[in-house]
Amino acid sequence: MLLAIDTATDFASIALYDGAQALSEYHWRSHRRHTVELAPRVDRLLREQGLKPNDLTALAVAIGPGSYTGVRVGLSLAKGVVLALNLPIIGVPTLDVAAYPHLDGGLPVCALAAAGRRRYGWAIYAAGERPPQRVGDWRLGDLEQVLAQVKPPLRFTGELSPTDRARLREMWGDEAIITPPALSLRRAGVLAELAWMRLQTGEVDDPVMLSPIYL
């Protein structure tokens, strides 16, 4: 049983994954209360499935980019559990999780995660590639800076604010395919699936050396 934790931004998510599907999944807006909210929610997630920490066989965690504090809270809890229970850990970039469900649409994907002060951590992903294949570096900037570095047509997904969604439509029109807010939600079940693929090939991380992606 794999536990997936994503607290990289205010929109947090956790899930339990049995290798075939997500058995249970929580999403909530944390308002920067990850520190006090995460452990009780993980405990509730386990109890509702009749599980205990000792039933876990691996942990997956979103490692950023994202909020400095949010990323560290999720990573700290994940490291504490895997070191205590001697479990494998898989760190997955936050933007891989955002991009993964949208790669089959025939267009490159621009995945974004809120980074504060109207800025985004963002990256471009190749269309049709699974697992996600990032094109270029992780980047940080506001919407105007993002659009100055990319070319249409392009699919956008992630935590675009309502204002920036409207601005993007105004600037690019039909050349911007914008994933609806409900489908842009970053899911821990997706994080778990990506991590499970790596787990099956033995591609796990050193819990001591695993570190966040900061921009």
N, C-alpha and C positions, 0 to 999 in steps of 0.2 A: 504494500500500500504506500503510495507516494503522496506526500503533503506538499502542495504548492503554495507559495506565499508571494504576494506582490503588493508592496506598500510604497512603490516608487513615487507615487504622486498622491494627491488627496483622494483620488478614486482608488480605493484599496480592494483587494480580492484574495480569497483563499479557497482552496479546493482539495478534495481527496480523489485520487485517481487509482484505479485498480489494474491498469495496464490495458484495459479495453475502453473505459469510459470514465467520465467524472461522476462519482457517486453522489457528491454533495458539493455545493459551491455557494459562497457568500460574496456579495458585493456591497460596498457602502462608501459614502463620502465621509472621510475622516475628519476634515477640518483641522488637520495637524494634531490629531490626538492618537496617532498610531501607537505611541508608547503605552498608553493605558488601555487601548482597545484590542490590540492584536492578540495577546495571550488568552484573554477570556473568550474571544471568538474562536480561536483554534481549539480550545478546550471544549466549547459547545459543539463545534463541528465534529470532533471525535466522538463525544458522548452520544450525539444524535444517531451516529452510525454504529453504536455499540462497540466502539474501539477505545483502546488505550494507547499512550505513546509507544509502548513496547510493540504494538502491532505495526508500527511504521517500518518500512524497509528502505526508504530514501526520502530526501527532501529536495525540492526545487525552489529557487528564489530568484526574483527579478533583481538585477544588479545595476540598473540604471541604463541610460541617464534618467534623471528625474530630480525630485527634491532631495537635497543633501541629507536632511534628517530622516525623511521617509525611507530612503534606500537603506540607510544605516540601521534603522529599527528592524526592518525585515531581515536583513543580512545577519544582524546580531542574534536574533532569536533562532534563525535557521542554524547558525554555527553552534550555538549553545546546545541545541537538540542533537545535532549529528555528533558532536564531540562527546556528549553524555551517553548516547546510545550506540556509538560507533557505527554510524550509517553513512552511506555515500551522499554527497551533495552535488547538485548541478546548478551552476549559475547561468542564467539566461538573460541576455540584454532585453531591456524593457521594450525597445522598438521592434525587436524580432516578434515579440508577443502581439504588438499592435498590428504589424504587417501581415502576419501569417494567414489569417482567415481571408485575405483579400488579394491573394497573389494569382488567382486563376482568371482574373477579369480581362486579361490581354493587355493591360497597361502597367508600366512601372508604378510602384506605390511609394508615396511620400508619407512616412509614418511620423507622427508628432506626439510628444509628451510635454505636459505643462512644466515649465521650469521657473515660474515666478516672474514678476515684473513684465507681464505680457510677452514673455519670451517662450520659445519652445526648444527642447532638444529634438533633433530630427535627423532622418537619414532616408536615402532612396534605396528601394529594393527592386531587384530585377523581376519582371513579370514571369509567372509560371514556374519559378524555381522553388523547390521544396527539398530540404529545409530552406528558410529564407536566406537569400544571398544579397548581402548589402553591397551597394555600388558607391564607392567613395567613403569618406570619413563620417564619423559622428559630428554634428554641427549644432551650434546654438545661435538663436537669433529670433527677432520678431517676424511677423508675417511678411513685411516688406523685404526684410533681408533674406528670408526663405525664397521668395518669388524671384529675387534678383539672381539667384544661383541655380534655378531649375528651368526646364523648358516644357511647355505643353505639347501634347496632352498628357495628363498625369492624374492618378487617383490619389486623393488625400484621405487619410484616416487618422484617428486619434483624438486628442483633447482640444480640438479647435473651439474657441469661444464662439458664441452666437454672433458677436460683432465681426470676428474674423471670417466666419463662414459667409456672412453677407458681403464682406469686402472682397473675398475671393471670387464669389459669383459675379460681382460687379466688374472685377478686373479681367477675369479669364472666361467668363460665360460658360459655354458648353465644353470648353477644353479642360475645365476642371471638373472631374467626377468626384463629388464629395460624399463620402460614406455617411449615411444618416446617423445622428447621435446614438440611437439605441444599438446600432451595429458597430459603432466605433468604440464601444466600451471594451476596455482591456480586461480579458477574462483569465483567471487563474487556471481554469480548465485547459485553455490553450497553452499557457505556460507549462502545465503538467504534461501535455502531449508532446511538446517539443523536448522537454527534459527526458521523458520516457524513451524517445528515440535515441538520445545520446546514451542513456543508461544501458540500453540493450547492446550497444557496441563498446561498453566499458569506458566511455568518454566522460569521466567524472572529474571533479575539481578537488584540489587540496583545500580542506576547510580553513587551514591556517593562512594560506596564501591568497585565497579568493578575496578580491577587493572590488569596490564599487567602480562604475564608470562615471566619472565626474567630467563636466565640460566647463 
